[in-house]
């Protein structure tokens, strides 16, 4: 396996963990959560969006290069 394959596997695992966190999040009581400032929430959303876009583009590139999307 090449290095790009390991990066792809890491991205898949990161995506699975993100889905698990979004599923488990509503089950945690509000009393146990720490309060965050509005600026930190905005910063987290921006950083999360950038990471998500980068991982999505890499996964699309990986699938395109390895021939999983042969549209042309």
Secondary structure, DSSP 8 states (H G I E B T S, - for coil): --HHHHHHHHHHHHHHHHHHHHHHGGGS-GGGS----HHHHHHHHHHHHHHHHHHHHHHHHHHHHTTS----
